[in-house]
Amino acid sequence: MASKDRILRQKEETRNNILGAAYDIVKEEGWNGLSMRKIADRIEYTAPIIYEYFSNKEAILEELTGKGFIKLTKELQIAIDKFEKPEDQLEAMWMTYWDFAFTNTEMYQLMFGVQMTCCAQRCSAQEAPYKLFTGVIAEVMKDSNPSEDIIKQKYFTFFSVIHGLIAINIINKSDILETINAQILKDAIGGIIKSIQ
């Protein structure tokens, strides 16, 4: 039994090493620089070993996408837990979302298809951030007893503005944009929150 556990641990460690190497390569060379051969070279394995764990590059991208959404969800929950008022929670969540995009830029690009094609396969972890956001939006709007469709519409209003601003900044990095981004972001979040209260 102990050897079976050790083998399982080693397999999980190798799997994590493959994912870590893939992400490191992407940080250095971008998503177009990622290949199974480069991953194998990075962890000093042969390419066939990589294929024992992941059938192709897309499978690695799907796994990394899921890990990205799990990480984002955890960070959003921490933001929620810092505040009691739902309006404050919502602002903190979108600020956290913004920070996540620029702290984990390559991951964000993969998760949302900024300057690349995101994974065609949806992962279950993708729904968790949406559910957190819509739960807090529903709380902000509870006095007007909004339908699910209205809550969804308000979520996509936020998402469109904030994701759009993030994408612009990822694609067109500029010192001028950096100096005004915080104010644009706060204005957008504040304005949308006021519109739904």
N, C-alpha and C positions, 0 to 999 in steps of 0.2 A: 504494500500500500504506500509506503514512504517513497519508493522509487517512482511510483505512478504520479504522486503529487509533485515530485521534483521534476519529472518530465513535463507535466502540465505547466509548472512555473516557468521552466525554460522556454516552452513554446510561447507562453504569454510574453515573456521577456523579449524573445526574438521578434514577435509581432509588434511590440511597442518600439523596439529598436528600428524596425523597418519604417514605422510611421514617423518616428523622430527624425530619422535620416531623410525621409521624404520632405518633411517640413523644413529641415535645415537647408536642403538643396533649394527649395522654393524661396526661402528668405535670401539666399545668395544669388540665385539665377532667375527667379521668377517662375511662374507656373509652366511656361513653355520650355524651361530647362529641365523639367522633371522627366526622368525615364527609369524604367525598371533596371537597366544596366547601371545607371549612376547610383541608384539606391544600393544595389548589390556591391558595387565598388566601395561605397561609403562605409558599409558595415562589414566589408571584407568577407562577403559570401558570394557564391555563384548565383547567377540569375535564376536558375531552376529552383533554388531554395526559396527565393522570393515568391515564385509562382506557387509554392506549396501553401503559402499563407494568403496570398491575394491572387485572384485569377488574372487580373490585369491592372493597369494604371487607374482605370475608372473605379475599381473596387477600393483602391487606396484613397482616392479622392472622396468617395462616399463615406468611408470610415472617418476621414479627417473632417468632413462636413458635419457628421454626427457629433464628433468631439467638440467642434466649434459651437454648435447649438447648445450642447450641454454646458459648456463653459459660460456662454452668454446668459443662459437661464440662471445659473448660480449667481452670477454677478447682478442680474436684475433682482433676484430675490433678496440679496444683501441690500440693494438700494431701497426696496420696499420696506424692509425691516427697520431701516433707520428713521422712518417717519410714521406718524399716526394719521395725519390728514391725507386723504387720497390725492388731493391736488399736489401736495408736496411729494408724495410717492411717485406720481406720474412724471413730474418734472425731474426727479432724481433718476427715474428709470431711463428717460430719454437722454439725460446727460451721461448716464452709464453706458447706454447704447453707443453714443457718440465716442466716448472714451474707448470702448471695446474696439470700434472700427479702426481707430488709429493706433491702438496698442497692439492689435492683432490684424494688421492691414491685409496680409496675405490670406489669413483665414477668412476675413470678411469678404475679400474678393471671391473666394471659392464659394462661400455660403450664399452670396447674393449675386454672383455673376458680374462683378464689376471688372471690366477689361478682360474678361474671359468667359467661357461657357461654364455655367455651374452644372453640378451633377443632375442628370435627367431623373434619376431615381430619388424620390422624396424619402426622407428618413423620419422616423417617428419623433425624434428630438426636435424637429423643425416646428412642431405645433406648440411646444412648451412656452417659448417667449411670447407668442401670439396670445396664448391663454392668460398669461400673467398680465399683459397689457390690457386686454379686453376686460379682464376682471376688475382692474383698477379704474378703467374708463367707466364701466358700469356703475361702480361705486360713486364716482364723481357725478354721474348723471342720474343717480337713483331717484331724486325728487321728481324728475320728469318721466320716470318709468319707461325708459327707452326699449324699443324692440332689439332683438339680436342684430337685425340688419342695420339699424342706426348705430349701434355700438361698433359693428364691423366697419361701417363707413367712417366713423370718427377715427378708428385705428388707422385705416388706410390714408386718411388725411394727414395724420401725424407721420406715418411711415413715408408717404410720398415726399413730404417736405424735408424730413430729416435724412432719409436715405439719399434723396436727390442732392442735398448739400454735401453729404459725405462723398458721394460719387464724383461730384464736381471737384472736390478737394483732393481725392485720390488721383484723378486723371490730370488735373491742372494744379500741381503744387505751386504755391505762390506765397511770398512773404506778405503781400498786400492782403490776400484772402485770410491768412492766418491771423492777422491783426483784427479783422472785423468778424471772424467766425463766431467767437463766443457771444458777441452781442446779437448777431443774426439768429443764432441758435436759441438763445434765451428769449428773444422777441417772438420767434415762431412758436416755441413751446408755450410761452405765456399767453400769446394771442389765441392759440387753439384751446388751451384750458379754459380761458375766459368764455370762449364761444360755446363750450359744452356745459357750463355750470348752470 
